[in-house]
Amino acid sequence: MAGGIRPDWWSKASAGAILGLGLALSLVGLYAYLGPGGINAPGGRYSLMRHLEAFVWIMVFGFCFLFRSGRAAWAWLGAANLIAFAALFACRFYFFA
Amino acid sequence: MIRAEIVKLYKTVHTWIGVSCGLALFIAFYAGALTMFQEPIARWASPPAVGVEAVSLEDAPRLLELVAAAYPEAREEGITLHLRGHENEPARVTWVEDEPHEAGQPHGHVHWWATLKPDGSLMAKQEEPSDLAEFINDVHMRIGIPNPWGSYFMGVVSLLYGVTLIAGVIVLLPSLAKDFLELRIGKNLKRMWLDAHNVVGITALPFHLVIAVTATAWGFGVPLWSAQESVIFGGKQKIAMAHDLERWRAPPPTGEAGAMMPPSQLLQRLNAQVPDFEPKVMVFRNFGDKAAAAKFAGAERGYVGDTRFGGVILSAVTGTLIKDNRASRQDLDRRVGTVILALHTGEYGGITIIWAYFFLGFSGAWLFYSGNLLWIETRRKKARKEGEVEQSRSTRLLGSATVGICLGCVAGLSLTIVAAKWLHGRVADLDAWHAYIYYAVFLGSITWAFAWGAARSAVHLTWLCAAFTVAIPLTTLLAWAFPMLGMWAHGSAATVGVDIVAFIGALCFAWVATATAWRVKNGPADSVWSIRKAEGRTAARQSVAIAAE
């Protein structure tokens, strides 16, 4: 990366906070459907999931300042959200409906 | 290799989050360290009572029958039979009843205990147990802000705390191989504090990551729950939860009477069927009914985590195992969830880990305190380069806030612990007083710190912490020497431990106070920790400073 990193505090932080939460919910949601036993598995999955979501959220928020700019953060994380949510809703409304 | 500009970027992230969240985190960590000994503190604060031993396990069936006959609500809600004989268990049998309320409305609870009189008749009394330990836990979880805003606030703080941990590691990584564990003790005080901050932070990193993740999950617990239900589960979460509750629930009463198996025999049956389970209490549901059940709360040897929800249930009539949710029978998701919870609360590995967490909690509190201090001192260096000789207004204000909030929390918690003995029986609502006292000291200290400035007030308030903390063992000593004061001095190792730890803590505060007093008098004059004014320009600046305050 030749151009250097722009700080872009507010746009990067908002991407981390908002899109980080979205990515957390969608990825952990995929685990709920694709993990052992599937979405109807009895047990404590719904309870464990909050911790997994918190972990993903913190990781995305924490590393989002590495993006070259706020615009790049929103673009990459937005695309990741789109893919992850598409996969989640495919599971929820199509494959395991 | 991490490029310098990335390090610089993350240094800003680390600093700004640290400075804005550090004070809330200090309170959470200091109070959290105390909650590691929640049970000994509850025992210390509990007045002498009839005690569990007053009724032997052999006589317990008669006591249970009398309670069940006289208090039908207790039969339904569950009668707890205590097995350990701790000071915070007022009698062999206790139960909780709802306060009068309209159906479906939130309501309070009243606590009862019961024992047998020498003539074998029932003696039952309504008495509220000390809520001191719960109050400390409330301060830990929500730093004193009412629910649900306190939870959300700490959710935000915990999320940012996780981010600042990542940022701190990124900042440290390039120099890690070179500087790690190197504590440069010497003239450069700031360098030494920075080294210490780094060593403490990086060695306790796994602990801090676990705390950040779990605290974020709990702070946002309710919103995340709703988000999961609407985005992921689409209604299936409610079903899974109901299924869980069903596994922990005692069977419904049949209405037919049944003969109860005595508790001692039930314990034998438990031991025979679930050999590694160590029960703390047993709770009878629907006592006297054919479908009566005995729920056991406790832990399984060799497994992490208590089964708080009555993991093992026996029929109170036949002693057969009805429901078995002990650790080794849990599904993988719940097992992992329980382990993560235990990693936050330190409930694994016994007393060694409890002590380790106690010190990790303090070290965390110290990290936030030292972080603020470093920021202030760095600002001073920058300012000095630009020809300033005094602290800017923002650093002085942050200095005062740091001193007032941190030391106010410490002093407030100590005094509210002391009040458990002094105010018992003298005020109507002791639980409310615990809160009044804590907030009075906390807010008073903050006011004091802003009125006197960081340097002077740090000395005053650290002495206040030492005084209030040494009052904990002194109160016990007074109670022991002068029984007419109406207080008590328990002799168990756990409660004496509270007194000893408080005494050592008070000595530490006294030492810190002496050191601070020395620095205030003799340290660099342009530090926020100095009461000496930088030479020159003094008069003019002083009047400006006073006007600003």
Interface residues (C-beta under 8 A of the other chain):
Chain A: G4 I5 P7 G16 A17 L25 S26 V28 G29 A32 Y33 G35 P36 G37 I39 N40 A41 P42 G43 G44 R45 Y46 S47 L48 M49 R50 H51 E53 A54 F55 W57 I58 M59 F61 G62 F63 F65 L66 L88 R92
Chain B: E5 I6 L9 Y10 T12 V13 S158 L159 G162 V163 L165 I166 A167 A212 V213 T214 T216 A217 W218 F220 G221 L224 W225 A227 Q228 V231 I232 F233 G234 K236 Q237 A240 M241 H243 D244 Q330 D331 L332 D333 R334 R335 V336 G337 T338 I340
